[in-house]
Amino acid sequence: MTARYSDLAGRRVAVTGGASGIGAAIVAAFHAQGARVTFFDIDAAAGTMLASSLGDGARSVALDLTDLTALQAAFAAEQADGGFDVLVNNAGHDDRHRLEDVTPAYWRDRMAVNLDHQFFAAQAVIPAMRATGRGAIVNMGSIAWRVGLTDAPAYVTAKAAIEGLTGALARDLGPDGIRVNCVLPGFVRTPRQTEKWLTPELRETVMRNQCLKRFTEPEDVAAMVVMLASEEARAITNQTLVVDAGWS
Ligand SMILES: NC(=O)c1ccc[n+]([C@@H]2O[C@H](COP(=O)([O-])OP(=O)(O)OC[C@H]3O[C@@H](n4cnc5c(N)ncnc54)[C@H](O)[C@@H]3O)[C@@H](O)[C@H]2O)c1
């Protein structure tokens, strides 16, 4: 990433699901801007490895974001000495599920891992942002519901709801100087996506549907997130920005 956003130096940034994939690229991108990044992830081993590879200014917190009581306690503890300036609600889990197999418990589980924590993490950072009169929240959605992803109705529903959540928060928080935006990645070549889903057939589908005939990389999404968090985006809120090489 070549762009420099000098206002981000020294800022406190929280990233959920920051230990791998797009989240890890977001953590690294903020760290490269001189921000102090705390990331919350259930994968403690991957988190520790990333934090130690980045060094000072990167902190990993082991947390299951579906445990909302634990989330509230972890965010309170991390803000004991000052609040976050930026929140990136990135964590999610895109396992496929057939419509007829979805039980009430599985439906709740998908909302818990993809949607609920975005609201409660925002709720946790808002008081300190309000006190300083500024803040930026970026919620990670997906083009999944726009391009008609099949065999994932609960995931697709949660991702659509994140755009609604973004609008609701942006309206409520705008008077306090807090901006809220949503980023929709397309098919992003993360280790998990590549390992789990990238068959020759999917590669062909991605390249046929995208305007650009190159894969979107985690760093491409991170570049948008960092820009939205910076002062360069001071007039941008209540928006959905798509990073999908022109698929949707
Ligand atoms: N990769 C893509 O093609 C793509 C496309 C559209 C949207 N997205 C969205 O981007 C975000 C990141 O996706 P990714 O591909 O990097 O995913 P990923 O699976 O590679 O990484 C997700 C991270 O979230 C963490 N996580 C999962 N459940 C958690 C929990 N309960 N508590 C704490 N941490 C948890 C994982 O440990 C992991 O580090 C997600 O919201 C996803 O829906 C990704």
The ligand as a MOL file (V3000), in Angstrom:
LIG
                    3D

  0  0  0     0  0            999 V3000
M  V30 BEGIN CTAB
M  V30 COUNTS 44 48 0 0 0
M  V30 BEGIN ATOM
M  V30 1 N -12.8990 -13.6040 1.1910 0
M  V30 2 C -13.9490 -13.2570 0.4390 0
M  V30 3 O -14.0150 -13.5770 -0.7470 0
M  V30 4 C -15.0630 -12.4050 1.0160 0
M  V30 5 C -16.0650 -11.9630 0.1670 0
M  V30 6 C -17.0860 -11.1740 0.6540 0
M  V30 7 C -17.1080 -10.8330 1.9940 0
M  V30 8 N -16.1320 -11.2850 2.8240 0 CHG=1
M  V30 9 C -16.2180 -10.8890 4.2330 0
M  V30 10 O -14.9730 -10.3620 4.6680 0
M  V30 11 C -14.7730 -10.6990 6.0480 0
M  V30 12 C -13.4470 -11.4270 6.1900 0
M  V30 13 O -13.5170 -12.5970 5.3900 0
M  V30 14 P -12.2590 -13.5230 5.1310 0
M  V30 15 O -12.4640 -14.1360 3.8130 0
M  V30 16 O -11.0060 -12.8170 5.4410 0 CHG=-1
M  V30 17 O -12.5410 -14.6550 6.2350 0
M  V30 18 P -11.5300 -15.6350 6.9780 0
M  V30 19 O -12.3360 -16.8300 7.3360 0
M  V30 20 O -10.2930 -15.8220 6.1830 0
M  V30 21 O -11.1680 -14.8090 8.3010 0
M  V30 22 C -12.1710 -14.5310 9.2370 0
M  V30 23 C -11.5120 -14.2810 10.5670 0
M  V30 24 O -12.5570 -14.1500 11.5280 0
M  V30 25 C -12.2500 -14.9660 12.6460 0
M  V30 26 N -13.4690 -15.4190 13.2990 0
M  V30 27 C -14.4020 -16.2590 12.7950 0
M  V30 28 N -15.3300 -16.5050 13.7290 0
M  V30 29 C -14.9720 -15.8120 14.8450 0
M  V30 30 C -15.5260 -15.6790 16.1460 0
M  V30 31 N -16.6380 -16.3450 16.5120 0
M  V30 32 N -14.8980 -14.8820 17.0250 0
M  V30 33 C -13.7690 -14.2360 16.6880 0
M  V30 34 N -13.1870 -14.3360 15.4780 0
M  V30 35 C -13.7950 -15.1220 14.5670 0
M  V30 36 C -11.4610 -16.1370 12.0760 0
M  V30 37 O -10.6770 -16.8010 13.0650 0
M  V30 38 C -10.6180 -15.4580 11.0080 0
M  V30 39 O -9.3900 -14.9860 11.5120 0
M  V30 40 C -15.9830 -11.5100 6.4690 0
M  V30 41 O -16.9280 -10.6720 7.0660 0
M  V30 42 C -16.5070 -12.0560 5.1530 0
M  V30 43 O -17.8770 -12.3600 5.2150 0
M  V30 44 C -15.1140 -12.0730 2.3730 0
M  V30 END ATOM
M  V30 BEGIN BOND
M  V30 1 1 1 2
M  V30 2 2 2 3
M  V30 3 1 2 4
M  V30 4 1 4 5
M  V30 5 2 4 44
M  V30 6 2 5 6
M  V30 7 1 6 7
M  V30 8 2 7 8
M  V30 9 1 8 9
M  V30 10 1 8 44
M  V30 11 1 9 10
M  V30 12 1 9 42
M  V30 13 1 10 11
M  V30 14 1 11 12
M  V30 15 1 11 40
M  V30 16 1 12 13
M  V30 17 1 13 14
M  V30 18 2 14 15
M  V30 19 1 14 16
M  V30 20 1 14 17
M  V30 21 1 17 18
M  V30 22 2 18 19
M  V30 23 1 18 20
M  V30 24 1 18 21
M  V30 25 1 21 22
M  V30 26 1 22 23
M  V30 27 1 23 24
M  V30 28 1 23 38
M  V30 29 1 24 25
M  V30 30 1 25 26
M  V30 31 1 25 36
M  V30 32 1 26 27
M  V30 33 1 26 35
M  V30 34 2 27 28
M  V30 35 1 28 29
M  V30 36 1 29 30
M  V30 37 2 29 35
M  V30 38 1 30 31
M  V30 39 2 30 32
M  V30 40 1 32 33
M  V30 41 2 33 34
M  V30 42 1 34 35
M  V30 43 1 36 37
M  V30 44 1 36 38
M  V30 45 1 38 39
M  V30 46 1 40 41
M  V30 47 1 40 42
M  V30 48 1 42 43
M  V30 END BOND
M  V30 END CTAB
M  END
